[in-house]
Structure formats: C-alpha cells, structure tokens
Amino acid sequence: MKIMNIKDINAFFKMIDECKGKVELVTGEGDRLNLKSKLSQYVALANVFSDGKIDELEIVAYDKDDIKRLIDFMYMGS
C-alpha cells in the first residue's frame, strides 16, 4: 500500500511502533526494510529532510489490525 503526504513524521513512526506485526518499507530498488527498526526509520527520514514531510512511501504490513491502523492514519490526514 502507498502512504502519501505524511506531515507529522513523529506521529507516523509512533503509529508504526505500535503495530503488532512486521511493517516494511519498500525502497525504489525493491528492497524491504523493517520499519520497526530505528535504523530503517532513520534511512526513511534521510530522504525526507528536504522539506520536512514524506510525499509517498510504499508500505507492506502483514497483520490485518496493522493494515487498518495504517489506513486510519492515512484518512486522518497526518
């Protein structure tokens, strides 16, 4: 799933930390990084600091409750 226009990066990573299952970031090269890892979160942030928001991320979540949490986050406009 693609997550777009993340303006509150801290809230996004807090929500990721609260997920029960594995949540992965899919890079442009097709690699998958575990977003629950702080190191992977820093890698994701390295691409952000040009304007302070994340325009688009491709995320893979495996737990149905986590998928709902990600969708709810997108609709809340954070």
Summary of the structure (lengths in Angstrom):
residues: 78
radius of gyration: 11.4
end to end distance: 16.2
largest distance: 32.8
contacts: 197
relative contact order: 0.31
helix: 40%
strand: 26%
